[in-house]
Amino acid sequence: MTHVEWLQSFTQENRYEAAEAALTELRVSKKARTLLVPIIAEALLMHRRNDTRTVERSVPISAVLAGETSLDVRRSRLQQTVPLVSGGSLTGKRVRWGDMTVEQHRERIAFLNRHIKGVQRTIGEHEQAVAAIEAAGVSCLNDLEAAA
C-alpha cells in the first residue's frame, strides 16, 4: 500500500480525527502523537486539495453539459466530489458535483474568488520586490539595506 492509498483509507471528514485514527492504527505513543497529528492532518489537507483540483480539472463541466463526452465519463464527472462550503468556510464535508445546488455552487465560487484575490496580492508583492531589487541593482531584498 502506498502512502497515498493509506491516507485515502481514513475517510473521516475532520482531518484531525483522521490523523488521530491513522496514528492509532500505527500504535504511536502519546508523546509522538502530539507531534505527529498536525503533520498528518496537513498531509491529509494537501492530499484532499489535490484530489479536488484533479476533480475540477478532469473533465470540463462544459463538455459534460454539452454531451461532448461519453455517457460513462459524464456520469463519472457528476459523481466526483468537491469540498462543501457554507457561510464562506469549508465545512469538512464533500458534495458530488451532480448534487450541488445553485447556492452551493455560488458559495464555492465566492470561496475560490477569495483565494484568487489572496494569490493576486502575493503576486503583487513579488512584483514590487523585483522592481525594488532591479532599481537598486542588487541581487535580493536583503541586499537593499546594504546598498542604502
Secondary structure, 3 states (H helix, E strand, C coil): CCHHHHHHCCCCCCHHHHHHHHHHHCCCCHHHHHHHHHHHHHHHHHHHHHHHHHHHHHCCHHHHHCCCCCHHHHHHHHHCEEEEEECCEEEEEEEEHHHCCHHHHHHHHHHHHHHHHHHHHHHHHHHHHHHHHHHHCCCCCHHHHHHC
